[in-house]
Amino acid sequence: MSEKAVDSIDLGSWARFTPSLVSFLSNDVDAGARLVFYVGQPLLEPDTQLTAPGLANKLLRRKAKISSDKPGIAVLVDQTQGALSYTALAPRVDGLEQLLLGPAHVMQLALLGWDAQPNALTFKTTDAAKLAEIITRSLLEVFKVSHPADLGLDLA
């Protein structure tokens, strides 16, 4: 898979982004690929006061540490029985267990159909169009990305 393949994802407008992502996922991506969309800035302010995740932290009222990393969505591509399947991941915490997403973000993603796990939210499907739509809605509504050109995009 080449950088040219990633260039087929149109970052010029949301109207072109979603169909080009569907085309990319359906035609240009191989099993084992990882596609990452990330936003340009953290969603949580450094001075945000949130309780750290976990029952013990809530009982002890420990404050959560806020990550300075940029949040994003990773798409993992797998192949089972000859068909591609997709898993989208939105990490809740970074590698240092600092928060990337707050409770409001987690709730919004859950309302869009994401599964809340302790360290990440996941969305699994075999339908590229459904995945592209959920990624677009998540980036717009939860991550507050105003234009696709503001996205970072990595392919591994």
VMD Tcl script that builds the backbone (N, CA, C; Angstrom):
set m [mol new atoms 468]
animate dup $m
set s [atomselect $m all]
$s set {name element resname resid chain x y z} {
  {N N MET 1 A 0.844 -1.162 0.000}
  {CA C MET 1 A 0.000 0.000 0.000}
  {C C MET 1 A 0.895 1.233 0.000}
  {N N SER 2 A 0.606 2.171 -0.836}
  {CA C SER 2 A 1.481 3.323 -1.014}
  {C C SER 2 A 0.866 4.589 -0.435}
  {N N GLU 3 A 1.697 5.626 -0.356}
  {CA C GLU 3 A 1.198 6.933 0.056}
  {C C GLU 3 A 0.176 7.452 -0.949}
  {N N LYS 4 A 0.320 7.036 -2.218}
  {CA C LYS 4 A -0.645 7.430 -3.239}
  {C C LYS 4 A -2.039 6.939 -2.863}
  {N N ALA 5 A -2.105 5.745 -2.273}
  {CA C ALA 5 A -3.395 5.202 -1.842}
  {C C ALA 5 A -4.026 6.097 -0.785}
  {N N VAL 6 A -3.230 6.574 0.187}
  {CA C VAL 6 A -3.751 7.464 1.220}
  {C C VAL 6 A -4.177 8.787 0.604}
  {N N ASP 7 A -3.473 9.222 -0.434}
  {CA C ASP 7 A -3.841 10.462 -1.105}
  {C C ASP 7 A -5.214 10.373 -1.754}
  {N N SER 8 A -5.740 9.163 -1.923}
  {CA C SER 8 A -7.072 9.026 -2.501}
  {C C SER 8 A -8.164 9.419 -1.509}
  {N N ILE 9 A -7.820 9.605 -0.237}
  {CA C ILE 9 A -8.787 10.119 0.742}
  {C C ILE 9 A -8.818 11.631 0.588}
  {N N ASP 10 A -9.956 12.147 0.164}
  {CA C ASP 10 A -10.116 13.566 -0.153}
  {C C ASP 10 A -10.343 14.371 1.123}
  {N N LEU 11 A -9.381 15.216 1.467}
  {CA C LEU 11 A -9.482 16.062 2.648}
  {C C LEU 11 A -9.972 17.463 2.307}
  {N N GLY 12 A -10.528 17.630 1.108}
  {CA C GLY 12 A -10.975 18.947 0.654}
  {C C GLY 12 A -12.294 19.405 1.243}
  {N N SER 13 A -13.183 18.477 1.563}
  {CA C SER 13 A -14.467 18.825 2.181}
  {C C SER 13 A -15.071 17.568 2.790}
  {N N TRP 14 A -15.979 17.771 3.734}
  {CA C TRP 14 A -16.642 16.619 4.345}
  {C C TRP 14 A -17.487 15.871 3.324}
  {N N ALA 15 A -18.064 16.590 2.374}
  {CA C ALA 15 A -18.902 15.952 1.348}
  {C C ALA 15 A -18.096 14.971 0.497}
  {N N ARG 16 A -16.821 15.255 0.288}
  {CA C ARG 16 A -15.967 14.357 -0.504}
  {C C ARG 16 A -15.170 13.390 0.370}
  {N N PHE 17 A -14.969 13.750 1.628}
  {CA C PHE 17 A -14.190 12.915 2.545}
  {C C PHE 17 A -14.831 11.539 2.730}
  {N N THR 18 A -16.114 11.516 3.091}
  {CA C THR 18 A -16.775 10.243 3.402}
  {C C THR 18 A -16.771 9.276 2.224}
  {N N PRO 19 A -17.218 9.693 1.002}
  {CA C PRO 19 A -17.186 8.735 -0.111}
  {C C PRO 19 A -15.767 8.291 -0.484}
  {N N SER 20 A -14.800 9.193 -0.351}
  {CA C SER 20 A -13.428 8.794 -0.687}
  {C C SER 20 A -12.875 7.824 0.356}
  {N N LEU 21 A -13.292 7.962 1.617}
  {CA C LEU 21 A -12.880 7.016 2.655}
  {C C LEU 21 A -13.516 5.651 2.405}
  {N N VAL 22 A -14.775 5.627 1.990}
  {CA C VAL 22 A -15.439 4.363 1.641}
  {C C VAL 22 A -14.677 3.674 0.520}
  {N N SER 23 A -14.338 4.430 -0.515}
  {CA C SER 23 A -13.604 3.874 -1.653}
  {C C SER 23 A -12.243 3.340 -1.215}
  {N N PHE 24 A -11.544 4.104 -0.381}
  {CA C PHE 24 A -10.233 3.688 0.111}
  {C C PHE 24 A -10.342 2.387 0.900}
  {N N LEU 25 A -11.297 2.327 1.826}
  {CA C LEU 25 A -11.453 1.132 2.660}
  {C C LEU 25 A -11.888 -0.077 1.845}
  {N N SER 26 A -12.669 0.151 0.810}
  {CA C SER 26 A -13.181 -0.953 -0.010}
  {C C SER 26 A -12.185 -1.449 -1.043}
  {N N ASN 27 A -11.330 -0.551 -1.564}
  {CA C ASN 27 A -10.498 -0.892 -2.715}
  {C C ASN 27 A -8.993 -0.811 -2.503}
  {N N ASP 28 A -8.532 0.097 -1.640}
  {CA C ASP 28 A -7.104 0.400 -1.580}
  {C C ASP 28 A -6.390 -0.091 -0.328}
  {N N VAL 29 A -7.090 -0.720 0.579}
  {CA C VAL 29 A -6.473 -1.106 1.840}
  {C C VAL 29 A -6.375 -2.633 1.927}
  {N N ASP 30 A -5.304 -3.101 2.542}
  {CA C ASP 30 A -5.074 -4.537 2.698}
  {C C ASP 30 A -5.257 -4.942 4.158}
  {N N ALA 31 A -5.502 -6.220 4.375}
  {CA C ALA 31 A -5.582 -6.745 5.742}
  {C C ALA 31 A -4.265 -6.461 6.457}
  {N N GLY 32 A -4.351 -6.109 7.712}
  {CA C GLY 32 A -3.171 -5.791 8.504}
  {C C GLY 32 A -2.830 -4.316 8.514}
  {N N ALA 33 A -3.514 -3.533 7.705}
  {CA C ALA 33 A -3.230 -2.099 7.650}
  {C C ALA 33 A -3.791 -1.393 8.883}
  {N N ARG 34 A -3.172 -0.261 9.195}
  {CA C ARG 34 A -3.650 0.587 10.286}
  {C C ARG 34 A -3.662 2.019 9.775}
  {N N LEU 35 A -4.816 2.623 9.804}
  {CA C LEU 35 A -5.010 3.994 9.347}
  {C C LEU 35 A -5.366 4.834 10.563}
  {N N VAL 36 A -4.663 5.950 10.775}
  {CA C VAL 36 A -4.894 6.772 11.962}
  {C C VAL 36 A -5.254 8.192 11.548}
  {N N PHE 37 A -6.390 8.659 12.069}
  {CA C PHE 37 A -6.797 10.055 11.928}
  {C C PHE 37 A -6.570 10.707 13.283}
  {N N TYR 38 A -5.902 11.856 13.310}
  {CA C TYR 38 A -5.733 12.537 14.585}
  {C C TYR 38 A -5.995 14.023 14.409}
  {N N VAL 39 A -6.477 14.628 15.498}
  {CA C VAL 39 A -6.827 16.044 15.472}
  {C C VAL 39 A -5.624 16.870 15.881}
  {N N GLY 40 A -5.673 18.158 15.593}
  {CA C GLY 40 A -4.519 19.021 15.780}
  {C C GLY 40 A -4.232 19.459 17.201}
  {N N GLN 41 A -5.191 19.263 18.115}
  {CA C GLN 41 A -4.977 19.726 19.483}
  {C C GLN 41 A -5.728 18.836 20.469}
  {N N PRO 42 A -5.291 18.838 21.730}
  {CA C PRO 42 A -6.002 18.035 22.735}
  {C C PRO 42 A -7.451 18.496 22.888}
  {N N LEU 43 A -8.338 17.577 23.244}
  {CA C LEU 43 A -9.742 17.920 23.466}
  {C C LEU 43 A -9.983 18.464 24.861}
  {N N LEU 44 A -9.138 18.081 25.807}
  {CA C LEU 44 A -9.289 18.515 27.192}
  {C C LEU 44 A -8.253 19.579 27.519}
  {N N GLU 45 A -8.695 20.616 28.216}
  {CA C GLU 45 A -7.780 21.662 28.668}
  {C C GLU 45 A -6.928 21.113 29.812}
  {N N PRO 46 A -5.665 21.569 29.924}
  {CA C PRO 46 A -4.786 21.045 30.980}
  {C C PRO 46 A -5.343 21.238 32.392}
  {N N ASP 47 A -6.158 22.280 32.598}
  {CA C ASP 47 A -6.680 22.545 33.944}
  {C C ASP 47 A -8.055 21.918 34.193}
  {N N THR 48 A -8.499 21.035 33.295}
  {CA C THR 48 A -9.779 20.360 33.467}
  {C C THR 48 A -9.743 19.503 34.727}
  {N N GLN 49 A -10.765 19.637 35.556}
  {CA C GLN 49 A -10.840 18.882 36.807}
  {C C GLN 49 A -11.751 17.674 36.622}
  {N N LEU 50 A -11.166 16.500 36.466}
  {CA C LEU 50 A -11.914 15.256 36.324}
  {C C LEU 50 A -11.360 14.231 37.298}
  {N N THR 51 A -12.224 13.358 37.776}
  {CA C THR 51 A -11.782 12.265 38.637}
  {C C THR 51 A -11.145 11.193 37.770}
  {N N ALA 52 A -10.055 10.637 38.230}
  {CA C ALA 52 A -9.369 9.572 37.494}
  {C C ALA 52 A -10.293 8.363 37.359}
  {N N PRO 53 A -10.183 7.632 36.228}
  {CA C PRO 53 A -11.028 6.452 36.044}
  {C C PRO 53 A -10.733 5.370 37.080}
  {N N GLY 54 A -11.728 4.568 37.380}
  {CA C GLY 54 A -11.564 3.459 38.318}
  {C C GLY 54 A -12.252 3.732 39.642}
  {N N LEU 55 A -12.798 2.687 40.230}
  {CA C LEU 55 A -13.553 2.814 41.474}
  {C C LEU 55 A -12.693 3.357 42.613}
  {N N ALA 56 A -11.482 2.833 42.769}
  {CA C ALA 56 A -10.612 3.294 43.859}
  {C C ALA 56 A -10.311 4.782 43.711}
  {N N ASN 57 A -10.055 5.226 42.491}
  {CA C ASN 57 A -9.773 6.642 42.258}
  {C C ASN 57 A -10.990 7.503 42.577}
  {N N LYS 58 A -12.176 7.008 42.241}
  {CA C LYS 58 A -13.394 7.765 42.544}
  {C C LYS 58 A -13.617 7.846 44.049}
  {N N LEU 59 A -13.420 6.726 44.749}
  {CA C LEU 59 A -13.605 6.726 46.201}
  {C C LEU 59 A -12.600 7.644 46.890}
  {N N LEU 60 A -11.377 7.664 46.386}
  {CA C LEU 60 A -10.329 8.506 46.973}
  {C C LEU 60 A -10.302 9.910 46.372}
  {N N ARG 61 A -11.181 10.147 45.411}
  {CA C ARG 61 A -11.304 11.454 44.727}
  {C C ARG 61 A -9.976 11.921 44.123}
  {N N ARG 62 A -9.290 10.979 43.506}
  {CA C ARG 62 A -8.034 11.331 42.831}
  {C C ARG 62 A -8.355 12.033 41.521}
  {N N LYS 63 A -7.653 13.086 41.260}
  {CA C LYS 63 A -7.868 13.843 40.032}
  {C C LYS 63 A -7.148 13.169 38.867}
  {N N ALA 64 A -7.784 13.207 37.726}
  {CA C ALA 64 A -7.200 12.623 36.518}
  {C C ALA 64 A -6.118 13.542 35.976}
  {N N LYS 65 A -5.093 12.938 35.430}
  {CA C LYS 65 A -4.069 13.709 34.729}
  {C C LYS 65 A -4.518 13.831 33.283}
  {N N ILE 66 A -4.391 15.019 32.740}
  {CA C ILE 66 A -4.841 15.299 31.381}
  {C C ILE 66 A -3.653 15.190 30.430}
  {N N SER 67 A -3.827 14.449 29.361}
  {CA C SER 67 A -2.763 14.254 28.375}
  {C C SER 67 A -2.616 15.491 27.492}
  {N N SER 68 A -1.398 15.753 27.081}
  {CA C SER 68 A -1.153 16.822 26.111}
  {C C SER 68 A -1.075 16.251 24.694}
  {N N ASP 69 A -1.252 14.930 24.575}
  {CA C ASP 69 A -1.233 14.290 23.255}
  {C C ASP 69 A -2.494 14.620 22.475}
  {N N LYS 70 A -2.385 14.465 21.166}
  {CA C LYS 70 A -3.518 14.711 20.281}
  {C C LYS 70 A -4.359 13.438 20.178}
  {N N PRO 71 A -5.657 13.532 20.454}
  {CA C PRO 71 A -6.503 12.344 20.334}
  {C C PRO 71 A -6.790 12.014 18.879}
  {N N GLY 72 A -7.296 10.835 18.653}
  {CA C GLY 72 A -7.614 10.452 17.286}
  {C C GLY 72 A -8.367 9.144 17.212}
  {N N ILE 73 A -8.515 8.665 15.986}
  {CA C ILE 73 A -9.198 7.409 15.711}
  {C C ILE 73 A -8.283 6.553 14.853}
  {N N ALA 74 A -8.052 5.326 15.279}
  {CA C ALA 74 A -7.269 4.373 14.493}
  {C C ALA 74 A -8.217 3.349 13.892}
  {N N VAL 75 A -7.989 2.998 12.637}
  {CA C VAL 75 A -8.774 1.966 11.969}
  {C C VAL 75 A -7.847 0.790 11.693}
  {N N LEU 76 A -8.191 -0.365 12.229}
  {CA C LEU 76 A -7.429 -1.588 12.007}
  {C C LEU 76 A -8.204 -2.456 11.031}
  {N N VAL 77 A -7.506 -2.959 10.024}
  {CA C VAL 77 A -8.152 -3.769 8.986}
  {C C VAL 77 A -7.731 -5.218 9.168}
  {N N ASP 78 A -8.711 -6.114 9.168}
  {CA C ASP 78 A -8.458 -7.544 9.336}
  {C C ASP 78 A -9.189 -8.291 8.226}
  {N N GLN 79 A -8.810 -9.523 8.023}
  {CA C GLN 79 A -9.482 -10.334 7.012}
  {C C GLN 79 A -9.885 -11.661 7.637}
  {N N THR 80 A -11.179 -11.963 7.582}
  {CA C THR 80 A -11.679 -13.236 8.080}
  {C C THR 80 A -12.576 -13.850 7.024}
  {N N GLN 81 A -12.320 -15.080 6.709}
  {CA C GLN 81 A -13.080 -15.833 5.714}
  {C C GLN 81 A -13.176 -15.078 4.383}
  {N N GLY 82 A -12.073 -14.458 3.996}
  {CA C GLY 82 A -11.992 -13.790 2.708}
  {C C GLY 82 A -12.576 -12.396 2.658}
  {N N ALA 83 A -13.221 -11.935 3.726}
  {CA C ALA 83 A -13.825 -10.595 3.730}
  {C C ALA 83 A -13.068 -9.692 4.699}
  {N N LEU 84 A -12.960 -8.419 4.334}
  {CA C LEU 84 A -12.310 -7.457 5.214}
  {C C LEU 84 A -13.255 -7.073 6.342}
  {N N SER 85 A -12.692 -6.911 7.533}
  {CA C SER 85 A -13.446 -6.377 8.662}
  {C C SER 85 A -12.642 -5.218 9.236}
  {N N TYR 86 A -13.347 -4.292 9.843}
  {CA C TYR 86 A -12.722 -3.062 10.316}
  {C C TYR 86 A -13.026 -2.867 11.796}
  {N N THR 87 A -12.011 -2.430 12.532}
  {CA C THR 87 A -12.186 -2.049 13.926}
  {C C THR 87 A -11.642 -0.641 14.081}
  {N N ALA 88 A -12.503 0.271 14.504}
  {CA C ALA 88 A -12.070 1.635 14.795}
  {C C ALA 88 A -11.843 1.736 16.299}
  {N N LEU 89 A -10.760 2.384 16.684}
  {CA C LEU 89 A -10.407 2.567 18.096}
  {C C LEU 89 A -10.235 4.047 18.386}
  {N N ALA 90 A -10.833 4.511 19.470}
  {CA C ALA 90 A -10.622 5.874 19.951}
  {C C ALA 90 A -10.084 5.752 21.377}
  {N N PRO 91 A -8.764 5.885 21.559}
  {CA C PRO 91 A -8.188 5.719 22.897}
  {C C PRO 91 A -8.718 6.749 23.891}
  {N N ARG 92 A -9.030 6.280 25.107}
  {CA C ARG 92 A -9.484 7.167 26.180}
  {C C ARG 92 A -8.300 7.744 26.943}
  {N N VAL 93 A -7.192 6.984 26.994}
  {CA C VAL 93 A -5.997 7.408 27.725}
  {C C VAL 93 A -4.769 7.206 26.847}
  {N N ASP 94 A -3.702 7.933 27.167}
  {CA C ASP 94 A -2.454 7.751 26.427}
  {C C ASP 94 A -1.612 6.672 27.101}
  {N N GLY 95 A -0.384 6.510 26.660}
  {CA C GLY 95 A 0.503 5.484 27.203}
  {C C GLY 95 A 0.876 5.692 28.660}
  {N N LEU 96 A 0.702 6.906 29.159}
  {CA C LEU 96 A 1.002 7.210 30.560}
  {C C LEU 96 A -0.256 7.216 31.423}
  {N N GLU 97 A -1.367 6.682 30.869}
  {CA C GLU 97 A -2.661 6.635 31.562}
  {C C GLU 97 A -3.230 8.028 31.840}
  {N N GLN 98 A -2.852 9.005 31.026}
  {CA C GLN 98 A -3.420 10.343 31.139}
  {C C GLN 98 A -4.594 10.446 30.169}
  {N N LEU 99 A -5.636 11.166 30.571}
  {CA C LEU 99 A -6.866 11.225 29.786}
  {C C LEU 99 A -6.708 11.956 28.454}
  {N N LEU 100 A -7.199 11.322 27.399}
  {CA C LEU 100 A -7.325 11.949 26.082}
  {C C LEU 100 A -8.762 12.406 25.849}
  {N N LEU 101 A -9.715 11.628 26.369}
  {CA C LEU 101 A -11.142 11.905 26.209}
  {C C LEU 101 A -11.794 12.000 27.581}
  {N N GLY 102 A -12.659 12.984 27.744}
  {CA C GLY 102 A -13.392 13.126 28.990}
  {C C GLY 102 A -14.695 12.336 28.963}
  {N N PRO 103 A -15.411 12.313 30.079}
  {CA C PRO 103 A -16.670 11.573 30.154}
  {C C PRO 103 A -17.701 12.023 29.115}
  {N N ALA 104 A -17.754 13.304 28.818}
  {CA C ALA 104 A -18.710 13.796 27.814}
  {C C ALA 104 A -18.377 13.245 26.429}
  {N N HIS 105 A -17.087 13.176 26.091}
  {CA C HIS 105 A -16.676 12.616 24.797}
  {C C HIS 105 A -17.032 11.136 24.717}
  {N N VAL 106 A -16.779 10.414 25.806}
  {CA C VAL 106 A -17.086 8.980 25.849}
  {C C VAL 106 A -18.587 8.765 25.662}
  {N N MET 107 A -19.396 9.571 26.340}
  {CA C MET 107 A -20.846 9.438 26.224}
  {C C MET 107 A -21.321 9.743 24.799}
  {N N GLN 108 A -20.769 10.786 24.181}
  {CA C GLN 108 A -21.153 11.133 22.811}
  {C C GLN 108 A -20.794 10.014 21.842}
  {N N LEU 109 A -19.606 9.451 21.980}
  {CA C LEU 109 A -19.202 8.349 21.103}
  {C C LEU 109 A -20.086 7.121 21.330}
  {N N ALA 110 A -20.418 6.846 22.584}
  {CA C ALA 110 A -21.304 5.712 22.884}
  {C C ALA 110 A -22.673 5.920 22.237}
  {N N LEU 111 A -23.169 7.140 22.240}
  {CA C LEU 111 A -24.456 7.430 21.602}
  {C C LEU 111 A -24.401 7.238 20.089}
  {N N LEU 112 A -23.217 7.380 19.514}
  {CA C LEU 112 A -23.051 7.146 18.075}
  {C C LEU 112 A -22.887 5.660 17.753}
  {N N GLY 113 A -22.780 4.820 18.778}
  {CA C GLY 113 A -22.685 3.380 18.541}
  {C C GLY 113 A -21.351 2.753 18.901}
  {N N TRP 114 A -20.435 3.536 19.471}
  {CA C TRP 114 A -19.144 3.002 19.885}
  {C C TRP 114 A -19.324 2.196 21.167}
  {N N ASP 115 A -18.499 1.147 21.347}
  {CA C ASP 115 A -18.466 0.327 22.560}
  {C C ASP 115 A -17.428 0.903 23.514}
  {N N ALA 116 A -17.829 1.234 24.733}
  {CA C ALA 116 A -16.894 1.790 25.710}
  {C C ALA 116 A -16.153 0.665 26.423}
  {N N GLN 117 A -14.835 0.685 26.329}
  {CA C GLN 117 A -13.940 -0.238 27.022}
  {C C GLN 117 A -13.138 0.596 28.029}
  {N N PRO 118 A -12.424 -0.031 28.961}
  {CA C PRO 118 A -11.694 0.750 29.962}
  {C C PRO 118 A -10.694 1.758 29.381}
  {N N ASN 119 A -9.949 1.384 28.339}
  {CA C ASN 119 A -8.914 2.276 27.817}
  {C C ASN 119 A -9.202 2.852 26.443}
  {N N ALA 120 A -10.250 2.371 25.791}
  {CA C ALA 120 A -10.563 2.851 24.438}
  {C C ALA 120 A -12.026 2.586 24.124}
  {N N LEU 121 A -12.516 3.277 23.125}
  {CA C LEU 121 A -13.834 2.987 22.575}
  {C C LEU 121 A -13.614 2.281 21.254}
  {N N THR 122 A -14.458 1.313 20.943}
  {CA C THR 122 A -14.292 0.556 19.706}
  {C C THR 122 A -15.584 0.551 18.901}
  {N N PHE 123 A -15.411 0.421 17.595}
  {CA C PHE 123 A -16.541 0.268 16.681}
  {C C PHE 123 A -16.117 -0.762 15.648}
  {N N LYS 124 A -16.842 -1.880 15.587}
  {CA C LYS 124 A -16.480 -2.974 14.677}
  {C C LYS 124 A -17.563 -3.154 13.628}
  {N N THR 125 A -17.126 -3.380 12.377}
  {CA C THR 125 A -18.067 -3.604 11.284}
  {C C THR 125 A -17.343 -4.252 10.108}
  {N N THR 126 A -18.113 -4.800 9.195}
  {CA C THR 126 A -17.570 -5.289 7.921}
  {C C THR 126 A -18.015 -4.382 6.785}
  {N N ASP 127 A -18.767 -3.344 7.103}
  {CA C ASP 127 A -19.328 -2.425 6.114}
  {C C ASP 127 A -18.493 -1.141 6.051}
  {N N ALA 128 A -17.743 -0.963 4.968}
  {CA C ALA 128 A -16.871 0.209 4.822}
  {C C ALA 128 A -17.669 1.507 4.844}
  {N N ALA 129 A -18.858 1.521 4.235}
  {CA C ALA 129 A -19.683 2.733 4.201}
  {C C ALA 129 A -20.148 3.117 5.608}
  {N N LYS 130 A -20.536 2.129 6.391}
  {CA C LYS 130 A -20.975 2.390 7.767}
  {C C LYS 130 A -19.815 2.928 8.598}
  {N N LEU 131 A -18.633 2.337 8.424}
  {CA C LEU 131 A -17.459 2.794 9.158}
  {C C LEU 131 A -17.097 4.225 8.772}
  {N N ALA 132 A -17.089 4.521 7.483}
  {CA C ALA 132 A -16.756 5.875 7.027}
  {C C ALA 132 A -17.736 6.894 7.596}
  {N N GLU 133 A -19.009 6.546 7.636}
  {CA C GLU 133 A -20.026 7.451 8.179}
  {C C GLU 133 A -19.821 7.682 9.671}
  {N N ILE 134 A -19.535 6.625 10.425}
  {CA C ILE 134 A -19.347 6.775 11.870}
  {C C ILE 134 A -18.068 7.555 12.167}
  {N N ILE 135 A -17.024 7.360 11.377}
  {CA C ILE 135 A -15.791 8.130 11.570}
  {C C ILE 135 A -16.046 9.602 11.279}
  {N N THR 136 A -16.733 9.890 10.185}
  {CA C THR 136 A -17.037 11.280 9.835}
  {C C THR 136 A -17.852 11.946 10.937}
  {N N ARG 137 A -18.913 11.290 11.378}
  {CA C ARG 137 A -19.761 11.868 12.431}
  {C C ARG 137 A -18.973 12.059 13.725}
  {N N SER 138 A -18.122 11.102 14.074}
  {CA C SER 138 A -17.333 11.204 15.302}
  {C C SER 138 A -16.354 12.369 15.225}
  {N N LEU 139 A -15.686 12.506 14.086}
  {CA C LEU 139 A -14.731 13.609 13.924}
  {C C LEU 139 A -15.432 14.963 13.981}
  {N N LEU 140 A -16.596 15.058 13.372}
  {CA C LEU 140 A -17.354 16.314 13.373}
  {C C LEU 140 A -17.986 16.611 14.732}
  {N N GLU 141 A -18.726 15.659 15.262}
  {CA C GLU 141 A -19.560 15.905 16.432}
  {C C GLU 141 A -18.822 15.797 17.763}
  {N N VAL 142 A -17.857 14.907 17.858}
  {CA C VAL 142 A -17.183 14.682 19.136}
  {C C VAL 142 A -15.805 15.333 19.167}
  {N N PHE 143 A -15.018 15.108 18.120}
  {CA C PHE 143 A -13.665 15.661 18.077}
  {C C PHE 143 A -13.651 17.110 17.592}
  {N N LYS 144 A -14.807 17.594 17.117}
  {CA C LYS 144 A -14.990 18.999 16.706}
  {C C LYS 144 A -13.998 19.440 15.630}
  {N N VAL 145 A -13.741 18.561 14.663}
  {CA C VAL 145 A -12.872 18.898 13.533}
  {C C VAL 145 A -13.730 19.666 12.533}
  {N N SER 146 A -13.401 20.929 12.299}
  {CA C SER 146 A -14.252 21.754 11.445}
  {C C SER 146 A -14.074 21.460 9.961}
  {N N HIS 147 A -12.905 20.997 9.570}
  {CA C HIS 147 A -12.638 20.726 8.153}
  {C C HIS 147 A -11.681 19.536 8.057}
  {N N PRO 148 A -11.888 18.629 7.094}
  {CA C PRO 148 A -11.003 17.461 7.004}
  {C C PRO 148 A -9.533 17.811 6.776}
  {N N ALA 149 A -9.266 18.985 6.213}
  {CA C ALA 149 A -7.874 19.385 6.003}
  {C C ALA 149 A -7.146 19.596 7.333}
  {N N ASP 150 A -7.904 19.745 8.423}
  {CA C ASP 150 A -7.312 19.917 9.750}
  {C C ASP 150 A -6.878 18.593 10.376}
  {N N LEU 151 A -7.175 17.488 9.713}
  {CA C LEU 151 A -6.828 16.162 10.228}
  {C C LEU 151 A -5.394 15.786 9.896}
  {N N GLY 152 A -4.768 15.074 10.807}
  {CA C GLY 152 A -3.538 14.374 10.487}
  {C C GLY 152 A -3.921 12.975 10.045}
  {N N LEU 153 A -3.149 12.383 9.162}
  {CA C LEU 153 A -3.476 11.071 8.615}
  {C C LEU 153 A -2.196 10.260 8.468}
  {N N ASP 154 A -2.166 9.091 9.097}
  {CA C ASP 154 A -1.016 8.186 9.002}
  {C C ASP 154 A -1.497 6.812 8.581}
  {N N LEU 155 A -0.658 6.121 7.831}
  {CA C LEU 155 A -0.967 4.768 7.389}
  {C C LEU 155 A 0.215 3.869 7.712}
  {N N ALA 156 A -0.069 2.738 8.340}
  {CA C ALA 156 A 1.006 1.790 8.659}
  {C C ALA 156 A 0.599 0.399 8.236}
}
mol reanalyze $m
mol bondsrecalc $m
mol representation Tube
mol addrep $m
